[in-house]
Amino acid sequence: MAPIVQSSQPWVEKYRPKQVKDVAYQDEVVRVLTNTLETGSCPHMLFYGPPGTGKTTTALAIAHQLFGPELYKSRVLELNASDDRGINVVRTKIKDFAAVAVGTNPKKGGYPCPPYKIIVLDEADSMTEDAQNALRRTMETYSKVTRFFFICNYISRIIEPLASRCAKFRFKPLSEEIMSSRILYICNEEGLHLDAEGLSTLSSISQGDLRRAITYLQSSARLFGSHISSKDLISVSGVVPENVVEAILKACKSGNFDLANKEVNNFIAEGYPASQLLTQLFDAIVEEKGTSDKQKARICKKLGEADKCLVDGADEYLQLLDVISNTTKAFCDMPEGLSYEG
């Protein structure tokens, strides 16, 4: 076996872009922010989109490029969802930081150093509505000396008065091509060998999340050495193996509830996540040949209901039983309201 790759820091941090122009695939955002660097004028900003697409990286890069290493600590306040960000924090910590005026520094070391501070609120969609409402007045009152960068996954969870005060930037999931080029660059830097099948697998299991892809790659390198296969990546990612998904589908098609129940028991015993299975079942059902659109619609409706229940904390075993019993009914064209008797 090849020697284990040694690294002193997570590759996610090691290969994080340090400048706005290095952020991959988000062309509109990069274009606007490059203009901000040239002029020094910056609106309040709202970055939203799926995880691992460069939102936090972009916000921190623009802050570093505006102020440089010397002024960064005094001019930029970073708050994450892990910090307490209820209404009291908005009224004290954020308001106190926002209220302090800053001098008009001449350009230091070639950095623009505009006359305002920046407050970065990561995962802003987890802030309470009261806290978001309290921010409205703070944003207006101190807009001359403070800019806010909101970062979130779901823009619908940001109250409209805050969203309307910001320039909005949507971060798109990364395409397979962009992701592959970045992964191959890291493989080259770290001396790894990843074949075409492994690269394709990594793109599909990470679903446009570059951070997740890099983490899977580093985990595989730690466990399996410098030659990484598709199978290695699947084993570290927690993705349910294809043969397990196929066995569950086959059991449902057979119309034998006992067989389907046995597969669910095996699945739970192996410790796979139920939500991951629902995602993969959905993909398998959509691709299923010989199944009518009506049957697919019935199954997908049930998958959606089960997914919602799992998010709300329902029991995985019971939800999977519900899914496979309804999937079996759909495959056998049994009426939805009919009780199943195997």
VONUMI-404581 format. One record per residue: residue in three letters; x, y, z of N, C-alpha, C in turn. Coordinates in steps of 0.2 Angstrom, whole numbers, plus 5000, padded with zeros to 4 digits. Example, Ala and Ser with C-alpha at 12.3 -4.5 7.8 and 13.67 -1.06 7.14 Angstrom:
2
ALA506649725039506249785039506649845039/SER506449895035506849955036506450005039/
//
This chain:
342
MET500449945000500050005000500450065000/ALA500250114996500650184996500650215003/PRO501250255004501250285010500750335011/ILE500550345018499950395019500250465018/VAL499750505015499950575014499950615020/GLN500450655022500450695028500350765026/SER499950795030499750865029499650895036/SER499850955037499850985044499151025045/GLN498751035039498151075040497651045035/PRO496951055037496451035032496551065025/TRP496451025020496551055013496051105012/VAL495451105015494951155014495251225015/GLU495651225021495951285022496551305018/LYS496951255017497551255013497451285006/TYR496951265003496751284996496151334996/ARG496051365001495451415001495751474997/PRO495351504992495651564988495751624993/LYS496251654992496451714996496251774993/GLN496051774987495851834983495151824979/VAL494851874979494151874975494251844968/LYS494751864965494751834958494951764957/ASP495151734963495251664963494651614964/VAL494051644966493451614968493151584961/ALA493051514961492851484955492151484953/TYR491951504947491351494944490851544946/GLN490951594950490451644952490651704949/ASP490551704942490851764938490551834940/GLU489851834940489551894941489751924948/VAL489751884953489951914960490651934960/VAL491151894956491851924956491951984952/ARG491551994947491552054943491352114947/VAL490752114951490552164955491052184961/LEU491352134964491752144969492452164967/THR492652154961493252174958493252254957/ASN492652274955492452344955492452384961/THR492252344967492252374973492952384976/LEU493452334974494152344976494452404973/GLU494252424966494552474963494252544965/THR493552544967493252604969493252614977/GLY493252564980493252564988492552574990/SER492052584986491352594988491052524988/CYS490652514993490352444994489652444998/PRO489152414995488552414998488452365003/HIS487952365007487752305011487652245006/MET487952185008487852125003487552065006/LEU487252035002486851965004487151915000/PHE487551865002487751804998487351745000/TYR486951714995486551654997486651604991/GLY486551544993486651484989486851424993/PRO486951364989487151304993487751304996/PRO487851255001488551255005489151235000/GLY489751265002490351244998490351274992/THR490051334990490151364984490551424984/GLY490751444990491251504990490951564994/LYS490451564997490151625000490551655005/THR490751615010491151645016491851665013/THR492151615009492751635006492751695003/THR492251714999492251774995492151835000/ALA491751835005491651885010492351905013/LEU492651845016493251855019493851885015/ALA493851865008494351885004494251955002/ILE493651985001493552055000493752095006/ALA493552075012493752105018494552115018/HIS494852055017495652055018495952105012/GLN495652105006495952145001495752215002/LEU495252235005495052305007495552335012/PHE495652295017496052325023496752295024/GLY496852245021497552215023497652185030/PRO498152155031498252115037498252165043/GLU498552225043498552265048497952295051/LEU497452315047496852345049496252295049/TYR496452235047495852185046495552175053/LYS495952165058495652145065495252205068/SER495452265067495052315070494452335066/ARG494452325059493952345055493452295053/VAL493552225054493052175052492852135058/LEU492252125059491952085065491552025061/GLU491851965063491551905060491151865065/LEU490451855064490051815068489751755065/ASN489751695068489551635065488951615068/ALA488551565066487951545069488151505076/SER488751485076488951455083488951505088/ASP489051565086489051625092488351635093/ASP488251665100487551685101487351745098/ARG486851735094486651795089485951815090/GLY485751815097485051835098484951905098/ILE484451935100484352005100484852045105/ASN485052015110485452045115486152055111/VAL486352015107487052025104486952075099/VAL486452085095486352135090486352205094/ARG485952205100485952265104486552285107/THR487052245108487652255112488252255107/LYS488452195106489152185102489052215095/ILE488552195091488552225084488452295084/LYS488052325088487852395088488452435091/ASP488852405096489452445098489952445093/PHE490052385090490552385084490352435079/ALA489752435077489552475071489552545073/ALA489452565079489452635081490052675081/VAL490652635081491252675082491452695075/ALA491652765075491852795068492552775067/VAL492752775061493452755059493752815055/GLY494352825055494752875052494852865045/THR494952915040495052905033495752885032/ASN495952825033496652805033496952815025/PRO497552845025497852845018497952765016/LYS498052755010498152685008498752655011/LYS498652595015499152565018499452505014/GLY500052505012500352445009499952425002/GLY499652474999499352464993498552444994/TYR498352435000497652415001497152485001/PRO496552474998496152534998495952565004/CYS495852525010495652555016495152605016/PRO494552585014493952635014493752655021/PRO493452715022493252735028492652705031/TYR492652635032492052605035492252535038/LYS491852505042492052435045491552385041/ILE491752325042491352275039491152225045/ILE490452205045490252155050489952095045/VAL490352035046490151975042489751935047/LEU489051925045488651875048488551815044/ASP488951765046488851695043488251655045/GLU487951625041487351585042486851625045/ALA486751685042486251735044485551705045/ASP485351655041484751625041484551595047/SER485051575051484851545058484751605063/MET484751665062484651715067483851715068/THR483651735074482951745075482651805072/GLU482051805071481651855067481751925071/ASP481751915078481751975082482452005081/ALA482951965081483651985080483752025073/GLN483451995068483452025062483152085061/ASN482552095065482252155065482652215069/ALA482952185074483352235078483952265073/LEU484152225069484752245064484552305059/ARG483852305058483652355053483852425054/ARG483752445061483852515063484652525063/THR484952475065485752475066486052485059/MET485752455054486052455047485952535045/GLU485352555046485152625044485552675047/THR485552675054485952725058486652735056/TYR486952675056487752675055487952655048/SER487552665043487752645036488352685033/LYS488452745036489052785034489752755036/VAL489752725042490352695044490352615045/THR489852585043489852515043489452475038/ARG489752425035489352385030489252315032/PHE488752285031488552215033488552175027/PHE488852115028488952055024488551995027/PHE487951985024487551925026487651865022/ILE487751805025487951745021487451695024/CYS487051665019486551615021486451565015/ASN486151505017485951455012485251475009/TYR484851495013484151505011483951585012/ILE483851615006483651685006482951695009/SER482551645009481851655011481851665018/ARG482351645022482351645029482651715032/ILE482851755027483051825029482451875028/ILE482251915033481651955032481752005027/GLU481152015024481252065018481552135019/PRO481352165025481752225026482452225026/LEU482752175028483552165028483752155021/ALA483352105017483552085011483552145006/SER483052185007482952245002483552295003/ARG483852295009484352345010485052325007/CYS485052265004485752235002485752214995/ALA486352224992486452194985486452114986/LYS486052084982486052014983486451974977/PHE486851924980487251884975487051814976/ARG486851774971486751704972487351664969/PHE487551624974488151574972487851514969/LYS488051494963487751434960488151374962/PRO487851314962488251254963488751244958/LEU489351224960489851214955489751164950/SER489951174944489851124938490351074939/GLU490251014936490650954937491350974934/GLU491351014928491951034925492451074930/ILE492151124933492551174937492751134943/MET492351094946492551054952493051004950/SER493050974945493550924943494250954942/SER494251014939494851054938495151074944/ARG494751094949495051104956495351044959/ILE494950994959495150934962495750904959/LEU495850904953496450884949497050924951/TYR496950994952497451034954497751014961/ILE497251004966497450984972497850914972/CYS497550864968497850804968498650804965/ASN498650854960499350864958499850894963/GLU499550944967499950974972500150924978/GLU499650874979499750834985500050764983/GLY500250754976500450694974500050634974/LEU499350644973498850594973498750574966/HIS498550504965498250484959497550464959/LEU497150504955496350494955496150474948/ASP495950414947495750404940495050434938/ALA494850434931494350464929493650444932/GLU493650384934493050354937492950384944/GLY493550384948493550414954493350494954/LEU493550524949493450594948492650604947/SER492350564943491650574942491250554948/THR491450504952491150484958491150544963/LEU491750574964491850624968491350684967/SER491350704960490850754958490150734960/SER489950674959489250654960489050654967/ILE489450624971489350614978489350684982/SER489750734980489850794983489250844981/GLN488950834975488350874973488450944973/GLY489050964970489151034969489451074975/ASP489651034980489951064986490651054986/LEU491051104984491751094983492151074990/ARG491851104995492151095002492051025004/ARG491450995002491350925004491850875000/ALA491950894993492350854989493050854991/ILE493350914993494050914996494050875002/THR493550875007493650845013493650765012/TYR493150745007493150675005493850655002/LEU494150694998494750674995495350675000/GLN495350715005495850715010495750655015/SER495150635017494950575021495250515017/SER495050515011495250455007496050445007/ALA496350505006497150505006497450475012/ARG497050505018497350475024497250405025/LEU496650375023496550305024496850265019/PHE496850285013497050235008497650255004/GLY498050305006498650325003498550364996/SER499050364992499050414986498650384980/HIS498550324980498050294974497350284977/ILE496950334974496250334977495750304972/SER495350264973494850234969494150264970/SER493650244966492950264966492650234973/LYS492850164974492650134980492850164986/ASP493450184986493750214992493350284994/LEU493250324989492850384990492150374993/ILE491850314990491150304992491150275000/SER491650245001491750215008491850275014/VAL492150325012492250375017491750435017/SER491250435011490750485011490150475014/GLY490050405016489350395019488850385014/VAL488950385008488450365003488250295003/VAL487650275002487450205002487650174996/PRO487950114996488250084990487650064986/GLU487750064979487250054974486949984975/ASN487249934977486949864978486449864983/VAL486549904988486049904994485449944991/VAL485449994988484850034985484549984980/GLU484949954976484649904971484249844974/ALA484549824980484249764984483549784987/ILE483549854989482849874992482349884987/LEU482549914981482049924975481849854973/LYS482249804972482149744970481549704975/ALA481649714981481249694986480549724985/CYS480549784984479849824983479549794977/LYS479949784972479649764965479349694966/SER479649654971479449584971478649584974/GLY478449634978477849634981477749594987/ASN478349574990478449534996478649585001/PHE478149595006478349645011478849625016/ASP478849555017479349525022480049535020/LEU480149525013480749535010481049605011/ALA480549655009480649725009480849745017/ASN480449715021480549735028481249705031/LYS481449645028482149625030482649665027/GLU482649695021483149735018483149805022/VAL482549825025482649885029482949875035/ASN482849815038483149795044483949795043/ASN484149765038484849755036485149825035/PHE484749875032485049945031485149975037/ILE484649975042484650005048485249975052/ALA485349915052485849875056486549895053/GLU486649915047487249935044487450005046/GLY486950045049487050115051487050165046/TYR486850155040486750205034486250255036/PRO486350325034485850375036485250365031/ALA484650365034484050355030483950415025/SER484150475027484050535023484450525016/GLN485050495017485450485011485150435006/LEU484850385010484450325006483850355002/LEU483550405005482950435001483150474995/THR483750504996484050544990484250494985/GLN484550444986484750394981484150354978/LEU483650344982483050304980482750354975/PHE482650414976482350464972482650464965/ASP483350464965483750464959483650404955/ALA483550344959483450274956482750274953/ILE482250304956481550294954481450334948/VAL481750394947481750444942482050404935/GLU482550374936482950334931482550274929/GLU482150244933481850174932481450174926/LYS481650124922481350104916480750054917/GLY480250064913479650014914479150034920/THR479350094923478850114928478450174925/SER477850174926477450234924477550294927/ASP477350354924477450414928477050424934/LYS476450394933475950394939476250354945/GLN476650294944476950264949477550304952/LYS477850334948478450374950478250434954/ALA477650464952477450524956477150494963/ARG476850444963476650414970477250404975/ILE477750374972478350354976478650414978/CYS478750464973479150524975478750564980/LYS478150564980477750604985477850574992/LYS477850514992478050484999478750495001/LEU479250494996479950504998479950575001/GLY479550624998479550695001479350705008/GLU478750665009478450665015478950635021/ALA479250585019479650545024480250595025/ASP480550625020481150675021480950725026/LYS480350755025480150805030480050785037/CYS479750725037479750685044480450675047/LEU480950655043481550645046481950715048/VAL481750765044482050835046481750855053/ASP481150835054480750855060480950805066/GLY481350755065481650715070481250645071/ALA480850625066480550565066480950495066/ASP480750445068481050385069481250355062/GLU481950345060482150325054481850255051/TYR481850205056481550145054480850145052/LEU480450175056479750185054479650225048/GLN480050275046479950315040480150265034/LEU480650225035480850185029480350135028/LEU480050105033479550055032478950085029/ASP478750145030478250185027478350195020/VAL479050215018479250225011479250155007/ILE479450105010479550045006478850005005/SER478350015010477749985009477350025004/ASN477450095004477050134999477350124992/THR478050114992478350094985478150034983/THR478049984987477849914985477149924982/LYS476749954986476049964983476049994976/ALA476450054975476450084969476750034963/PHE477250004965477449954960476949904958/CYS476549884963476049824962475349854960/ASP475349924959474749964957474149944962/MET474349944968473749934973473550004975/PRO472850014976472650084978472950104985/GLU473050174985473450204991473150194998/GLY472450194998472150185004472050115007/LEU472250065003472149995004472749975009/SER472449935014472949905019473349845016/TYR474049845017474449795014474349725017/GLU474249675014474249605017474649565012/GLY475249545015475749515010475549445009/
//
